Amino acid sequence: MQSRQRDEDAWKEQIKKERQFEELEQLFSKAKRAQANVLHTFQDAWQGNRSRQRLGLVEETMTEEWQKRKKQMYAVDDAIQASRREHQRAQFASKEADAHATD
């Protein structure tokens, strides 16, 4: 009975992590759209060659930062998926052990 409770708790924790990751993905998408809006606003406000150069530098810096964040998100997603697979393996092993115990 305790092992079933541990399995349920682990499963709830796994689902919680996945939901948090989904929320993080949504926030990432919103921030990316906001970045595009900021760049568009700057482009409208600044005109001329020098402003385009500066805007290009800002865009490049923001893109590098987004790439770092995206890598971090993928690492978190990989960890969540690994945790899910480990939980499923443990659950399968538990069911196998229960089946052998009843034999």
N, C-alpha and C positions, 0 to 999 in steps of 0.2 A: 504494500500500500504506500509506503514511504517512497519507493522508487517511482511509482506512478505520480506522486505529488511532485517529486523532483523533476520528472519529465515534463509535467504540465508547467511548472515554474520556469524551466529552461525554455520551453516553447513560447510562453508569454514574453519572456525576456527577448527572445529572437524576434518575435513580431514587433515588439516595442522598438528594437534597433532598426528594423526594416522601415517602420513608419517614420522614425526620426530621419533616416536617410532620404526617404521620399520627400519629407519636408525640406531637407537641405537642398535636394535637387530643384525643388520649386523656387526656393530662395535664390539659388544660383541662377536660374533662368530669369527671374525678375531683375536681379542685379545686372545680368548681361544686357537685358533690354534697357535698363537705366543707363548703362554705359553708352549704348548706341545713341540714346537720346541726348546725353551730355555732349558727346562728340558732335552730333548734328547741331546742337545749340551753339557750341563754340564755332563751328564752321560758319553758321549764319552770322554770328557776331563779328568774327574776324574775317577780314578779306585781305587778299594780297599774298604774295609769294612767301614772305617771312612768316606770316600767320599759318600758312599751309605747312611749312617746315615744322613749326612749333607744334601744330596740331598732330602732325605725323609722329613726332616724338612722344607726345602724350598718348596717342593711340598705341604706339609700340610698347610703351611702358605698361599700359593697362592690359594689353594682350599678354605680355609676359607674366603679369601677376595672375591673370585668369588661367593661364596654362598651369601655373604652380598650384592654384586652387583646384583645378580640374584633376590634376595628378593626385592630390590629397583625397579628393572625393572618390576617385577610382580605388585608391588604397583602402579607404574605409569600406567601400562596397565589396572589395575582395575579401576583407576580413569578415564582413557580415555573411557573405556567401560561404566562406570556409566554416564559419561557426554553424551555419544552417546544415551543411553537409555532415559535420561532426555530430551534430544533434541527431540527424536522421540515422547515421551509422550506429550511434549509441542506442537509439530507439529500436532499430532492427536487431541489434545484438541482444537487447533486453527481451525482445519478443522471442528470439531464438532460444535464449536461456530458459524462458518460461515454458516454451514448447517442449524442450528436452527434459525439464523438471517434471512435467506432467506425464511424460512417457514412462 
